[in-house]
Amino acid sequence: MNRLILPTLAALIASPAAAASGPFFSLGNTDFIVLLGFLLFIAVLVYFKVPGLLMGLLDKRADGIEGELDEARKLREEAQSLLASYERKQREVQEQADRIVARAKQDAELAADEAKADIEASINRRMEAARSQIASAQAAAVKDVRDRAATVAIAAARQVVADQMTPDSAGKLIDDAISQVDKKLH
């Protein structure tokens, strides 16, 4: 209430009421009548406790704003805790993803090492099979050469024997062979 009266009095003192002609406190002076009407208006407002009602409304509004601020603070705290929680979860997920990537790299390296070992084993098996085939082919070639050499030697011996053989020596060889068979059988 004091807040309303002081500005009003200051406005009255600074008003052009002093510039009116004639005595100020007469009903003919319009400035005095306006002043009386204004004071009566202020008195009616005070009588009906309008300043108290206005202050109550302002206090109520201030309480509402304070409640909204408190709620906003609570919401902000909840949002910060949620943000911290999501950031923590994001870090955990990132760490898990890093572990998965590291494990995948290890698995890939192991698979590459196993594949390399398998390839080396396969190459060794193929080399051994090739060596075996070469040895077999070599043995077959040696046998073939021996067989041909024996055939050629037999043919050459037959030719030499045929050229040097006479009927008398042939009979003597047959008799010697029969006697040897006789000795071996008995």
C-alpha positions in Angstrom: 0.0 0.0 0.0 2.8 2.4 0.8 4.1 1.6 -2.6 1.1 3.1 -4.2 0.7 6.2 -2.1 4.3 7.5 -2.5 4.3 7.5 -6.3 0.8 9.1 -6.3 1.9 11.9 -4.0 5.0 12.5 -6.1 2.8 12.8 -9.2 0.5 15.3 -7.4 3.3 17.5 -6.3 4.8 17.6 -9.8 1.5 18.2 -11.5 0.5 21.5 -13.1 -2.1 22.1 -10.3 -0.1 25.0 -9.1 -0.5 26.7 -12.5 -4.3 26.9 -12.1 -5.7 30.4 -11.4 -7.5 31.1 -8.2 -7.3 29.4 -4.9 -6.4 25.7 -5.1 -8.8 24.5 -2.4 -12.0 25.6 -4.1 -14.6 23.5 -5.9 -14.1 25.8 -8.9 -10.6 24.6 -9.4 -10.7 21.5 -11.6 -7.3 20.3 -10.5 -8.5 20.2 -6.9 -11.6 18.2 -8.0 -9.5 15.7 -9.9 -7.2 15.4 -6.9 -10.2 14.7 -4.6 -11.6 12.1 -7.1 -8.2 10.4 -7.3 -7.9 10.3 -3.5 -11.4 8.9 -3.2 -10.5 6.3 -5.8 -7.4 5.3 -3.8 -9.5 5.2 -0.6 -12.1 2.9 -2.2 -9.3 0.6 -3.4 -7.8 0.5 0.1 -11.2 -0.1 1.7 -12.0 -3.1 -0.5 -8.4 -4.4 0.1 -7.6 -4.4 -3.6 -3.8 -3.9 -2.9 -3.9 -7.0 -0.6 -5.8 -8.9 -3.3 -3.3 -7.8 -5.9 -0.4 -8.7 -3.6 -2.0 -12.1 -2.9 -2.4 -12.7 -6.7 1.2 -11.7 -7.2 2.3 -13.9 -4.3 0.2 -16.8 -5.8 1.8 -16.2 -9.2 5.3 -16.0 -7.6 4.6 -19.3 -5.8 3.4 -20.9 -9.1 6.5 -19.7 -10.9 8.7 -21.0 -8.0 6.9 -24.3 -8.3 7.5 -24.4 -12.0 11.2 -23.5 -11.4 11.5 -26.4 -8.9 9.8 -28.8 -11.3 12.1 -27.5 -14.1 15.1 -28.1 -11.8 13.9 -31.6 -11.1 13.4 -32.3 -14.8 16.8 -30.9 -15.5 18.4 -33.2 -12.9 16.5 -36.2 -14.3 17.6 -35.3 -17.8 21.2 -35.0 -16.6 21.1 -38.3 -14.9 19.5 -39.9 -18.0 22.2 -38.3 -20.1 24.9 -39.6 -17.8 23.3 -43.0 -17.9 23.1 -43.0 -21.7 26.7 -41.8 -22.0 27.8 -44.6 -19.7 25.8 -47.1 -21.7 27.3 -45.7 -24.9 30.8 -46.1 -23.5 30.0 -49.7 -22.5 28.6 -50.5 -25.9 31.7 -48.9 -27.5 34.0 -51.0 -25.3 32.1 -54.1 -26.2 32.2 -53.2 -29.9 36.0 -52.7 -29.5 36.3 -56.1 -27.8 34.3 -57.7 -30.6 36.4 -56.1 -33.3 39.6 -57.2 -31.5 38.3 -60.7 -31.1 37.3 -60.8 -34.8 40.8 -59.7 -35.8 42.3 -62.4 -33.6 40.0 -65.0 -35.2 40.9 -63.8 -38.6 44.6 -64.0 -37.9 44.1 -67.6 -36.5 42.0 -68.5 -39.5 44.7 -67.1 -41.8 47.4 -69.1 -39.9 45.3 -72.3 -40.1 44.7 -71.7 -43.8 48.5 -71.1 -44.3 49.3 -74.3 -42.4 46.6 -76.2 -44.4 48.1 -74.9 -47.7 51.6 -75.9 -46.6 50.4 -79.4 -45.7 48.6 -79.7 -49.0 51.7 -78.6 -50.9 53.8 -81.1 -48.9 51.3 -83.9 -49.7 51.3 -83.0 -53.4 55.1 -82.8 -53.4 55.3 -86.2 -51.7 52.8 -87.6 -54.2 54.9 -86.1 -57.1 58.1 -87.6 -55.6 56.3 -91.0 -55.3 55.1 -90.8 -58.9 58.6 -89.7 -60.1 60.2 -92.7 -58.2 57.6 -95.0 -59.6 58.1 -93.7 -63.1 61.9 -94.0 -62.6 61.5 -97.6 -61.4 59.3 -98.4 -64.3 61.7 -96.8 -66.7 64.6 -98.7 -65.2 62.6 -102.0 -65.4 61.7 -101.2 -69.0 65.3 -100.5 -69.8 66.4 -103.8 -68.1 63.7 -105.7 -69.9 64.7 -104.3 -73.2 68.4 -104.8 -72.4 67.6 -108.4 -71.5 65.6 -108.9 -74.7 68.4 -107.3 -76.8 71.0 -109.4 -74.9 69.0 -112.6 -75.5 68.6 -111.8 -79.1 72.3 -111.0 -79.4 73.2 -114.2 -77.6 70.9 -116.2 -79.8 72.5 -114.6 -82.8 76.0 -115.3 -81.5 75.1 -118.9 -80.4 73.4 -119.5 -83.8 76.4 -118.2 -85.6 78.8 -120.3 -83.6 76.7 -123.4 -83.1 77.5 -126.4 -85.1 75.4 -129.6 -85.2 77.9 -131.5 -83.1 78.2 -128.8 -80.5 74.4 -128.5 -80.3 74.0 -132.2 -79.6 76.7 -132.0 -76.9 74.9 -129.1 -75.2 71.6 -131.0 -75.3 73.3 -134.1 -73.7 74.9 -131.9 -71.0 71.6 -130.2 -70.2 69.8 -133.6 -69.9 72.5 -134.9 -67.6 72.3 -131.9 -65.4 68.5 -132.2 -65.2 68.9 -135.9 -64.3 71.3 -135.0 -61.5 69.1 -132.3 -60.1 66.0 -134.5 -60.1 67.6 -137.5 -58.4 
